[in-house]
Amino acid sequence: MTIEESCVGTSDISPRAEDADMDLIETDVLVVGAGPAGLTLSALLALLGVDALTVTKYGTANSPRAHITNQRAVEILRLLG
């Protein structure tokens, strides 16, 4: 199914004029969200040699946002290096 086929009921699915000059990025995996799960997935995919792109709607945090990290999470992060 194409994007056009999945957008049933939309009035305009053509690209906007201001988006016409955007670059096309091809990747095997798109990871949406750069929280603990998204970044861990990105690190695992990198170790496996999978081309992945991670995107997030938030910018860089000014301070650590993870106030509690459980033991299993630390073990997994340690395995990643």
mmCIF file as gemmi writes it, N, C-alpha and C atoms, coordinates in Angstrom:
data_model
loop_
_atom_site.group_PDB
_atom_site.id
_atom_site.type_symbol
_atom_site.label_atom_id
_atom_site.label_alt_id
_atom_site.label_comp_id
_atom_site.label_asym_id
_atom_site.label_entity_id
_atom_site.label_seq_id
_atom_site.pdbx_PDB_ins_code
_atom_site.Cartn_x
_atom_site.Cartn_y
_atom_site.Cartn_z
_atom_site.occupancy
_atom_site.B_iso_or_equiv
_atom_site.pdbx_formal_charge
_atom_site.auth_seq_id
_atom_site.auth_asym_id
_atom_site.pdbx_PDB_model_num
ATOM 1 N N . MET Axp A 1 ? 0.841 -1.163 0 1 0 ? 1 A 1
ATOM 2 C CA . MET Axp A 1 ? 0 0 0 1 0 ? 1 A 1
ATOM 3 C C . MET Axp A 1 ? 0.896 1.239 0 1 0 ? 1 A 1
ATOM 4 N N . THR Axp A 2 ? 0.594 2.162 -0.848 1 0 ? 2 A 1
ATOM 5 C CA . THR Axp A 2 ? 1.356 3.399 -0.918 1 0 ? 2 A 1
ATOM 6 C C . THR Axp A 2 ? 0.81 4.412 0.078 1 0 ? 2 A 1
ATOM 7 N N . ILE Axp A 3 ? 1.56 5.49 0.302 1 0 ? 3 A 1
ATOM 8 C CA . ILE Axp A 3 ? 1.099 6.545 1.198 1 0 ? 3 A 1
ATOM 9 C C . ILE Axp A 3 ? -0.197 7.147 0.688 1 0 ? 3 A 1
ATOM 10 N N . GLU Axp A 4 ? -0.26 7.324 -0.628 1 0 ? 4 A 1
ATOM 11 C CA . GLU Axp A 4 ? -1.469 7.902 -1.212 1 0 ? 4 A 1
ATOM 12 C C . GLU Axp A 4 ? -2.687 7.026 -0.937 1 0 ? 4 A 1
ATOM 13 N N . GLU Axp A 5 ? -2.524 5.707 -1.026 1 0 ? 5 A 1
ATOM 14 C CA . GLU Axp A 5 ? -3.634 4.794 -0.788 1 0 ? 5 A 1
ATOM 15 C C . GLU Axp A 5 ? -4.06 4.791 0.679 1 0 ? 5 A 1
ATOM 16 N N . SER Axp A 6 ? -3.1 5.006 1.589 1 0 ? 6 A 1
ATOM 17 C CA . SER Axp A 6 ? -3.427 4.979 3.012 1 0 ? 6 A 1
ATOM 18 C C . SER Axp A 6 ? -4.023 6.291 3.503 1 0 ? 6 A 1
ATOM 19 N N . CYS Axp A 7 ? -3.955 7.339 2.702 1 0 ? 7 A 1
ATOM 20 C CA . CYS Axp A 7 ? -4.471 8.657 3.086 1 0 ? 7 A 1
ATOM 21 C C . CYS Axp A 7 ? -5.875 8.879 2.541 1 0 ? 7 A 1
ATOM 22 N N . VAL Axp A 8 ? -6.738 7.927 2.685 1 0 ? 8 A 1
ATOM 23 C CA . VAL Axp A 8 ? -8.1 8.048 2.181 1 0 ? 8 A 1
ATOM 24 C C . VAL Axp A 8 ? -8.811 9.147 2.952 1 0 ? 8 A 1
ATOM 25 N N . GLY Axp A 9 ? -9.462 10.039 2.211 1 0 ? 9 A 1
ATOM 26 C CA . GLY Axp A 9 ? -10.211 11.105 2.842 1 0 ? 9 A 1
ATOM 27 C C . GLY Axp A 9 ? -9.434 12.395 3 1 0 ? 9 A 1
ATOM 28 N N . THR Axp A 10 ? -8.167 12.417 2.627 1 0 ? 10 A 1
ATOM 29 C CA . THR Axp A 10 ? -7.422 13.667 2.718 1 0 ? 10 A 1
ATOM 30 C C . THR Axp A 10 ? -7.639 14.45 1.439 1 0 ? 10 A 1
ATOM 31 N N . SER Axp A 11 ? -7.735 15.749 1.57 1 0 ? 11 A 1
ATOM 32 C CA . SER Axp A 11 ? -8.039 16.571 0.404 1 0 ? 11 A 1
ATOM 33 C C . SER Axp A 11 ? -6.814 16.858 -0.446 1 0 ? 11 A 1
ATOM 34 N N . ASP Axp A 12 ? -5.631 16.977 0.183 1 0 ? 12 A 1
ATOM 35 C CA . ASP Axp A 12 ? -4.439 17.333 -0.58 1 0 ? 12 A 1
ATOM 36 C C . ASP Axp A 12 ? -3.245 16.561 -0.045 1 0 ? 12 A 1
ATOM 37 N N . ILE Axp A 13 ? -2.75 15.601 -0.803 1 0 ? 13 A 1
ATOM 38 C CA . ILE Axp A 13 ? -1.591 14.84 -0.37 1 0 ? 13 A 1
ATOM 39 C C . ILE Axp A 13 ? -0.364 15.166 -1.199 1 0 ? 13 A 1
ATOM 40 N N . SER Axp A 14 ? -0.463 16.199 -2.038 1 0 ? 14 A 1
ATOM 41 C CA . SER Axp A 14 ? 0.686 16.585 -2.84 1 0 ? 14 A 1
ATOM 42 C C . SER Axp A 14 ? 1.655 17.388 -1.983 1 0 ? 14 A 1
ATOM 43 N N . PRO Axp A 15 ? 2.969 17.347 -2.308 1 0 ? 15 A 1
ATOM 44 C CA . PRO Axp A 15 ? 3.95 18.087 -1.512 1 0 ? 15 A 1
ATOM 45 C C . PRO Axp A 15 ? 3.696 19.586 -1.582 1 0 ? 15 A 1
ATOM 46 N N . ARG Axp A 16 ? 3.933 20.263 -0.483 1 0 ? 16 A 1
ATOM 47 C CA . ARG Axp A 16 ? 3.801 21.711 -0.445 1 0 ? 16 A 1
ATOM 48 C C . ARG Axp A 16 ? 4.985 22.338 -1.174 1 0 ? 16 A 1
ATOM 49 N N . ALA Axp A 17 ? 4.81 23.536 -1.677 1 0 ? 17 A 1
ATOM 50 C CA . ALA Axp A 17 ? 5.856 24.219 -2.44 1 0 ? 17 A 1
ATOM 51 C C . ALA Axp A 17 ? 7.11 24.426 -1.6 1 0 ? 17 A 1
ATOM 52 N N . GLU Axp A 18 ? 6.945 24.759 -0.312 1 0 ? 18 A 1
ATOM 53 C CA . GLU Axp A 18 ? 8.118 25.005 0.525 1 0 ? 18 A 1
ATOM 54 C C . GLU Axp A 18 ? 8.861 23.725 0.882 1 0 ? 18 A 1
ATOM 55 N N . ASP Axp A 19 ? 8.23 22.557 0.727 1 0 ? 19 A 1
ATOM 56 C CA . ASP Axp A 19 ? 8.883 21.285 1.008 1 0 ? 19 A 1
ATOM 57 C C . ASP Axp A 19 ? 9.559 20.689 -0.226 1 0 ? 19 A 1
ATOM 58 N N . ALA Axp A 20 ? 9.392 21.302 -1.371 1 0 ? 20 A 1
ATOM 59 C CA . ALA Axp A 20 ? 9.891 20.723 -2.619 1 0 ? 20 A 1
ATOM 60 C C . ALA Axp A 20 ? 11.408 20.623 -2.656 1 0 ? 20 A 1
ATOM 61 N N . ASP Axp A 21 ? 12.126 21.468 -1.913 1 0 ? 21 A 1
ATOM 62 C CA . ASP Axp A 21 ? 13.584 21.443 -1.966 1 0 ? 21 A 1
ATOM 63 C C . ASP Axp A 21 ? 14.203 20.607 -0.851 1 0 ? 21 A 1
ATOM 64 N N . MET Axp A 22 ? 13.404 19.832 -0.129 1 0 ? 22 A 1
ATOM 65 C CA . MET Axp A 22 ? 13.931 19 0.946 1 0 ? 22 A 1
ATOM 66 C C . MET Axp A 22 ? 14.687 17.813 0.373 1 0 ? 22 A 1
ATOM 67 N N . ASP Axp A 23 ? 15.737 17.385 1.088 1 0 ? 23 A 1
ATOM 68 C CA . ASP Axp A 23 ? 16.51 16.223 0.677 1 0 ? 23 A 1
ATOM 69 C C . ASP Axp A 23 ? 15.798 14.942 1.114 1 0 ? 23 A 1
ATOM 70 N N . LEU Axp A 24 ? 15.929 13.92 0.296 1 0 ? 24 A 1
ATOM 71 C CA . LEU Axp A 24 ? 15.379 12.618 0.613 1 0 ? 24 A 1
ATOM 72 C C . LEU Axp A 24 ? 16.456 11.816 1.325 1 0 ? 24 A 1
ATOM 73 N N . ILE Axp A 25 ? 16.133 11.265 2.476 1 0 ? 25 A 1
ATOM 74 C CA . ILE Axp A 25 ? 17.075 10.447 3.238 1 0 ? 25 A 1
ATOM 75 C C . ILE Axp A 25 ? 16.558 9.02 3.238 1 0 ? 25 A 1
ATOM 76 N N . GLU Axp A 26 ? 17.381 8.101 2.805 1 0 ? 26 A 1
ATOM 77 C CA . GLU Axp A 26 ? 17.002 6.69 2.823 1 0 ? 26 A 1
ATOM 78 C C . GLU Axp A 26 ? 17.723 5.995 3.966 1 0 ? 26 A 1
ATOM 79 N N . THR Axp A 27 ? 16.983 5.178 4.704 1 0 ? 27 A 1
ATOM 80 C CA . THR Axp A 27 ? 17.538 4.445 5.826 1 0 ? 27 A 1
ATOM 81 C C . THR Axp A 27 ? 16.788 3.123 5.961 1 0 ? 27 A 1
ATOM 82 N N . ASP Axp A 28 ? 17.437 2.164 6.587 1 0 ? 28 A 1
ATOM 83 C CA . ASP Axp A 28 ? 16.784 0.875 6.805 1 0 ? 28 A 1
ATOM 84 C C . ASP Axp A 28 ? 15.745 0.966 7.924 1 0 ? 28 A 1
ATOM 85 N N . VAL Axp A 29 ? 16.089 1.714 8.983 1 0 ? 29 A 1
ATOM 86 C CA . VAL Axp A 29 ? 15.207 1.812 10.145 1 0 ? 29 A 1
ATOM 87 C C . VAL Axp A 29 ? 15.111 3.271 10.571 1 0 ? 29 A 1
ATOM 88 N N . LEU Axp A 30 ? 13.9 3.732 10.856 1 0 ? 30 A 1
ATOM 89 C CA . LEU Axp A 30 ? 13.676 5.053 11.425 1 0 ? 30 A 1
ATOM 90 C C . LEU Axp A 30 ? 13.219 4.855 12.867 1 0 ? 30 A 1
ATOM 91 N N . VAL Axp A 31 ? 14.023 5.351 13.806 1 0 ? 31 A 1
ATOM 92 C CA . VAL Axp A 31 ? 13.687 5.265 15.228 1 0 ? 31 A 1
ATOM 93 C C . VAL Axp A 31 ? 13.099 6.611 15.627 1 0 ? 31 A 1
ATOM 94 N N . VAL Axp A 32 ? 11.864 6.601 16.089 1 0 ? 32 A 1
ATOM 95 C CA . VAL Axp A 32 ? 11.187 7.831 16.477 1 0 ? 32 A 1
ATOM 96 C C . VAL Axp A 32 ? 11.216 7.928 17.995 1 0 ? 32 A 1
ATOM 97 N N . GLY Axp A 33 ? 11.926 8.935 18.493 1 0 ? 33 A 1
ATOM 98 C CA . GLY Axp A 33 ? 12.058 9.147 19.931 1 0 ? 33 A 1
ATOM 99 C C . GLY Axp A 33 ? 13.465 8.836 20.394 1 0 ? 33 A 1
ATOM 100 N N . ALA Axp A 34 ? 14.075 9.809 21.067 1 0 ? 34 A 1
ATOM 101 C CA . ALA Axp A 34 ? 15.449 9.637 21.538 1 0 ? 34 A 1
ATOM 102 C C . ALA Axp A 34 ? 15.485 9.522 23.056 1 0 ? 34 A 1
ATOM 103 N N . GLY Axp A 35 ? 14.493 8.822 23.59 1 0 ? 35 A 1
ATOM 104 C CA . GLY Axp A 35 ? 14.494 8.524 25.022 1 0 ? 35 A 1
ATOM 105 C C . GLY Axp A 35 ? 15.348 7.293 25.277 1 0 ? 35 A 1
ATOM 106 N N . PRO Axp A 36 ? 15.266 6.73 26.45 1 0 ? 36 A 1
ATOM 107 C CA . PRO Axp A 36 ? 16.083 5.549 26.771 1 0 ? 36 A 1
ATOM 108 C C . PRO Axp A 36 ? 15.873 4.38 25.805 1 0 ? 36 A 1
ATOM 109 N N . ALA Axp A 37 ? 14.62 4.099 25.457 1 0 ? 37 A 1
ATOM 110 C CA . ALA Axp A 37 ? 14.346 2.971 24.556 1 0 ? 37 A 1
ATOM 111 C C . ALA Axp A 37 ? 14.85 3.251 23.143 1 0 ? 37 A 1
ATOM 112 N N . GLY Axp A 38 ? 14.583 4.452 22.628 1 0 ? 38 A 1
ATOM 113 C CA . GLY Axp A 38 ? 15.005 4.791 21.276 1 0 ? 38 A 1
ATOM 114 C C . GLY Axp A 38 ? 16.513 4.812 21.118 1 0 ? 38 A 1
ATOM 115 N N . LEU Axp A 39 ? 17.215 5.407 22.082 1 0 ? 39 A 1
ATOM 116 C CA . LEU Axp A 39 ? 18.674 5.464 21.995 1 0 ? 39 A 1
ATOM 117 C C . LEU Axp A 39 ? 19.313 4.09 22.183 1 0 ? 39 A 1
ATOM 118 N N . THR Axp A 40 ? 18.716 3.265 23.051 1 0 ? 40 A 1
ATOM 119 C CA . THR Axp A 40 ? 19.226 1.899 23.213 1 0 ? 40 A 1
ATOM 120 C C . THR Axp A 40 ? 19.037 1.107 21.925 1 0 ? 40 A 1
ATOM 121 N N . LEU Axp A 41 ? 17.873 1.244 21.309 1 0 ? 41 A 1
ATOM 122 C CA . LEU Axp A 41 ? 17.627 0.568 20.038 1 0 ? 41 A 1
ATOM 123 C C . LEU Axp A 41 ? 18.621 1.04 18.977 1 0 ? 41 A 1
ATOM 124 N N . SER Axp A 42 ? 18.868 2.341 18.91 1 0 ? 42 A 1
ATOM 125 C CA . SER Axp A 42 ? 19.815 2.88 17.937 1 0 ? 42 A 1
ATOM 126 C C . SER Axp A 42 ? 21.216 2.321 18.163 1 0 ? 42 A 1
ATOM 127 N N . ALA Axp A 43 ? 21.63 2.223 19.422 1 0 ? 43 A 1
ATOM 128 C CA . ALA Axp A 43 ? 22.948 1.674 19.732 1 0 ? 43 A 1
ATOM 129 C C . ALA Axp A 43 ? 23.035 0.201 19.347 1 0 ? 43 A 1
ATOM 130 N N . LEU Axp A 44 ? 21.982 -0.563 19.627 1 0 ? 44 A 1
ATOM 131 C CA . LEU Axp A 44 ? 21.972 -1.983 19.253 1 0 ? 44 A 1
ATOM 132 C C . LEU Axp A 44 ? 22.017 -2.158 17.732 1 0 ? 44 A 1
ATOM 133 N N . LEU Axp A 45 ? 21.248 -1.362 17.022 1 0 ? 45 A 1
ATOM 134 C CA . LEU Axp A 45 ? 21.254 -1.446 15.558 1 0 ? 45 A 1
ATOM 135 C C . LEU Axp A 45 ? 22.625 -1.081 14.993 1 0 ? 45 A 1
ATOM 136 N N . ALA Axp A 46 ? 23.28 -0.083 15.594 1 0 ? 46 A 1
ATOM 137 C CA . ALA Axp A 46 ? 24.621 0.302 15.14 1 0 ? 46 A 1
ATOM 138 C C . ALA Axp A 46 ? 25.611 -0.838 15.342 1 0 ? 46 A 1
ATOM 139 N N . LEU Axp A 47 ? 25.497 -1.537 16.471 1 0 ? 47 A 1
ATOM 140 C CA . LEU Axp A 47 ? 26.382 -2.686 16.715 1 0 ? 47 A 1
ATOM 141 C C . LEU Axp A 47 ? 26.165 -3.793 15.687 1 0 ? 47 A 1
ATOM 142 N N . LEU Axp A 48 ? 24.924 -3.919 15.219 1 0 ? 48 A 1
ATOM 143 C CA . LEU Axp A 48 ? 24.597 -4.944 14.231 1 0 ? 48 A 1
ATOM 144 C C . LEU Axp A 48 ? 24.869 -4.485 12.799 1 0 ? 48 A 1
ATOM 145 N N . GLY Axp A 49 ? 25.282 -3.241 12.636 1 0 ? 49 A 1
ATOM 146 C CA . GLY Axp A 49 ? 25.591 -2.724 11.307 1 0 ? 49 A 1
ATOM 147 C C . GLY Axp A 49 ? 24.373 -2.318 10.503 1 0 ? 49 A 1
ATOM 148 N N . VAL Axp A 50 ? 23.254 -2.06 11.183 1 0 ? 50 A 1
ATOM 149 C CA . VAL Axp A 50 ? 22.022 -1.659 10.511 1 0 ? 50 A 1
ATOM 150 C C . VAL Axp A 50 ? 21.999 -0.138 10.401 1 0 ? 50 A 1
ATOM 151 N N . ASP Axp A 51 ? 21.696 0.357 9.213 1 0 ? 51 A 1
ATOM 152 C CA . ASP Axp A 51 ? 21.605 1.795 8.983 1 0 ? 51 A 1
ATOM 153 C C . ASP Axp A 51 ? 20.31 2.306 9.603 1 0 ? 51 A 1
ATOM 154 N N . ALA Axp A 52 ? 20.443 3.147 10.645 1 0 ? 52 A 1
ATOM 155 C CA . ALA Axp A 52 ? 19.271 3.662 11.338 1 0 ? 52 A 1
ATOM 156 C C . ALA Axp A 52 ? 19.394 5.165 11.538 1 0 ? 52 A 1
ATOM 157 N N . LEU Axp A 53 ? 18.26 5.829 11.522 1 0 ? 53 A 1
ATOM 158 C CA . LEU Axp A 53 ? 18.187 7.263 11.767 1 0 ? 53 A 1
ATOM 159 C C . LEU Axp A 53 ? 17.257 7.482 12.948 1 0 ? 53 A 1
ATOM 160 N N . THR Axp A 54 ? 17.737 8.219 13.954 1 0 ? 54 A 1
ATOM 161 C CA . THR Axp A 54 ? 16.933 8.5 15.139 1 0 ? 54 A 1
ATOM 162 C C . THR Axp A 54 ? 16.485 9.948 15.103 1 0 ? 54 A 1
ATOM 163 N N . VAL Axp A 55 ? 15.199 10.179 15.286 1 0 ? 55 A 1
ATOM 164 C CA . VAL Axp A 55 ? 14.654 11.536 15.305 1 0 ? 55 A 1
ATOM 165 C C . VAL Axp A 55 ? 13.873 11.741 16.598 1 0 ? 55 A 1
ATOM 166 N N . THR Axp A 56 ? 13.828 12.986 17.041 1 0 ? 56 A 1
ATOM 167 C CA . THR Axp A 56 ? 13.055 13.346 18.217 1 0 ? 56 A 1
ATOM 168 C C . THR Axp A 56 ? 12.517 14.75 18.046 1 0 ? 56 A 1
ATOM 169 N N . LYS Axp A 57 ? 11.412 15.045 18.689 1 0 ? 57 A 1
ATOM 170 C CA . LYS Axp A 57 ? 10.869 16.395 18.569 1 0 ? 57 A 1
ATOM 171 C C . LYS Axp A 57 ? 11.465 17.322 19.616 1 0 ? 57 A 1
ATOM 172 N N . TYR Axp A 58 ? 12.171 16.777 20.594 1 0 ? 58 A 1
ATOM 173 C CA . TYR Axp A 58 ? 12.785 17.585 21.633 1 0 ? 58 A 1
ATOM 174 C C . TYR Axp A 58 ? 14.258 17.808 21.33 1 0 ? 58 A 1
ATOM 175 N N . GLY Axp A 59 ? 14.801 18.895 21.811 1 0 ? 59 A 1
ATOM 176 C CA . GLY Axp A 59 ? 16.217 19.183 21.652 1 0 ? 59 A 1
ATOM 177 C C . GLY Axp A 59 ? 17.041 18.488 22.737 1 0 ? 59 A 1
ATOM 178 N N . THR Axp A 60 ? 18.272 18.903 22.862 1 0 ? 60 A 1
ATOM 179 C CA . THR Axp A 60 ? 19.161 18.343 23.872 1 0 ? 60 A 1
ATOM 180 C C . THR Axp A 60 ? 18.76 18.835 25.256 1 0 ? 60 A 1
ATOM 181 N N . ALA Axp A 61 ? 18.76 17.941 26.23 1 0 ? 61 A 1
ATOM 182 C CA . ALA Axp A 61 ? 18.408 18.312 27.602 1 0 ? 61 A 1
ATOM 183 C C . ALA Axp A 61 ? 19.576 19.045 28.258 1 0 ? 61 A 1
ATOM 184 N N . ASN Axp A 62 ? 19.262 19.992 29.101 1 0 ? 62 A 1
ATOM 185 C CA . ASN Axp A 62 ? 20.297 20.733 29.828 1 0 ? 62 A 1
ATOM 186 C C . ASN Axp A 62 ? 20.836 19.966 31.017 1 0 ? 62 A 1
ATOM 187 N N . SER Axp A 63 ? 20.085 19.013 31.505 1 0 ? 63 A 1
ATOM 188 C CA . SER Axp A 63 ? 20.504 18.195 32.642 1 0 ? 63 A 1
ATOM 189 C C . SER Axp A 63 ? 19.97 16.782 32.429 1 0 ? 63 A 1
ATOM 190 N N . PRO Axp A 64 ? 20.522 15.811 33.156 1 0 ? 64 A 1
ATOM 191 C CA . PRO Axp A 64 ? 20.019 14.433 33.008 1 0 ? 64 A 1
ATOM 192 C C . PRO Axp A 64 ? 18.534 14.357 33.327 1 0 ? 64 A 1
ATOM 193 N N . ARG Axp A 65 ? 17.817 13.599 32.516 1 0 ? 65 A 1
ATOM 194 C CA . ARG Axp A 65 ? 16.375 13.472 32.721 1 0 ? 65 A 1
ATOM 195 C C . ARG Axp A 65 ? 16.009 12.13 33.348 1 0 ? 65 A 1
ATOM 196 N N . ALA Axp A 66 ? 16.948 11.203 33.375 1 0 ? 66 A 1
ATOM 197 C CA . ALA Axp A 66 ? 16.69 9.892 33.976 1 0 ? 66 A 1
ATOM 198 C C . ALA Axp A 66 ? 17.088 9.953 35.45 1 0 ? 66 A 1
ATOM 199 N N . HIS Axp A 67 ? 16.102 10.073 36.314 1 0 ? 67 A 1
ATOM 200 C CA . HIS Axp A 67 ? 16.395 10.184 37.738 1 0 ? 67 A 1
ATOM 201 C C . HIS Axp A 67 ? 16.598 8.813 38.371 1 0 ? 67 A 1
ATOM 202 N N . ILE Axp A 68 ? 15.984 7.797 37.793 1 0 ? 68 A 1
ATOM 203 C CA . ILE Axp A 68 ? 16.119 6.437 38.313 1 0 ? 68 A 1
ATOM 204 C C . ILE Axp A 68 ? 16.432 5.513 37.14 1 0 ? 68 A 1
ATOM 205 N N . THR Axp A 69 ? 17.479 4.722 37.267 1 0 ? 69 A 1
ATOM 206 C CA . THR Axp A 69 ? 17.836 3.736 36.24 1 0 ? 69 A 1
ATOM 207 C C . THR Axp A 69 ? 17.907 2.385 36.935 1 0 ? 69 A 1
ATOM 208 N N . ASN Axp A 70 ? 17.064 1.442 36.503 1 0 ? 70 A 1
ATOM 209 C CA . ASN Axp A 70 ? 17.058 0.158 37.194 1 0 ? 70 A 1
ATOM 210 C C . ASN Axp A 70 ? 18.264 -0.698 36.796 1 0 ? 70 A 1
ATOM 211 N N . GLN Axp A 71 ? 18.501 -1.731 37.566 1 0 ? 71 A 1
ATOM 212 C CA . GLN Axp A 71 ? 19.685 -2.555 37.405 1 0 ? 71 A 1
ATOM 213 C C . GLN Axp A 71 ? 19.746 -3.219 36.033 1 0 ? 71 A 1
ATOM 214 N N . ARG Axp A 72 ? 18.651 -3.718 35.528 1 0 ? 72 A 1
ATOM 215 C CA . ARG Axp A 72 ? 18.639 -4.395 34.226 1 0 ? 72 A 1
ATOM 216 C C . ARG Axp A 72 ? 18.988 -3.416 33.111 1 0 ? 72 A 1
ATOM 217 N N . ALA Axp A 73 ? 18.503 -2.191 33.195 1 0 ? 73 A 1
ATOM 218 C CA . ALA Axp A 73 ? 18.833 -1.192 32.196 1 0 ? 73 A 1
ATOM 219 C C . ALA Axp A 73 ? 20.34 -0.903 32.194 1 0 ? 73 A 1
ATOM 220 N N . VAL Axp A 74 ? 20.929 -0.813 33.37 1 0 ? 74 A 1
ATOM 221 C CA . VAL Axp A 74 ? 22.372 -0.578 33.477 1 0 ? 74 A 1
ATOM 222 C C . VAL Axp A 74 ? 23.144 -1.748 32.894 1 0 ? 74 A 1
ATOM 223 N N . GLU Axp A 75 ? 22.686 -2.973 33.11 1 0 ? 75 A 1
ATOM 224 C CA . GLU Axp A 75 ? 23.348 -4.147 32.536 1 0 ? 75 A 1
ATOM 225 C C . GLU Axp A 75 ? 23.337 -4.101 31.017 1 0 ? 75 A 1
ATOM 226 N N . ILE Axp A 76 ? 22.213 -3.728 30.438 1 0 ? 76 A 1
ATOM 227 C CA . ILE Axp A 76 ? 22.104 -3.642 28.985 1 0 ? 76 A 1
ATOM 228 C C . ILE Axp A 76 ? 23.016 -2.544 28.439 1 0 ? 76 A 1
ATOM 229 N N . LEU Axp A 77 ? 22.995 -1.383 29.093 1 0 ? 77 A 1
ATOM 230 C CA . LEU Axp A 77 ? 23.867 -0.298 28.663 1 0 ? 77 A 1
ATOM 231 C C . LEU Axp A 77 ? 25.343 -0.679 28.772 1 0 ? 77 A 1
ATOM 232 N N . ARG Axp A 78 ? 25.697 -1.418 29.801 1 0 ? 78 A 1
ATOM 233 C CA . ARG Axp A 78 ? 27.079 -1.882 29.979 1 0 ? 78 A 1
ATOM 234 C C . ARG Axp A 78 ? 27.474 -2.816 28.823 1 0 ? 78 A 1
ATOM 235 N N . LEU Axp A 79 ? 26.559 -3.678 28.398 1 0 ? 79 A 1
ATOM 236 C CA . LEU Axp A 79 ? 26.84 -4.57 27.264 1 0 ? 79 A 1
ATOM 237 C C . LEU Axp A 79 ? 27.076 -3.789 25.974 1 0 ? 79 A 1
ATOM 238 N N . LEU Axp A 80 ? 26.424 -2.634 25.856 1 0 ? 80 A 1
ATOM 239 C CA . LEU Axp A 80 ? 26.588 -1.809 24.652 1 0 ? 80 A 1
ATOM 240 C C . LEU Axp A 80 ? 27.924 -1.077 24.64 1 0 ? 80 A 1
ATOM 241 N N . GLY Axp A 81 ? 28.565 -0.979 25.789 1 0 ? 81 A 1
ATOM 242 C CA . GLY Axp A 81 ? 29.873 -0.31 25.84 1 0 ? 81 A 1
ATOM 243 C C . GLY Axp A 81 ? 29.736 1.069 26.316 1 0 ? 81 A 1
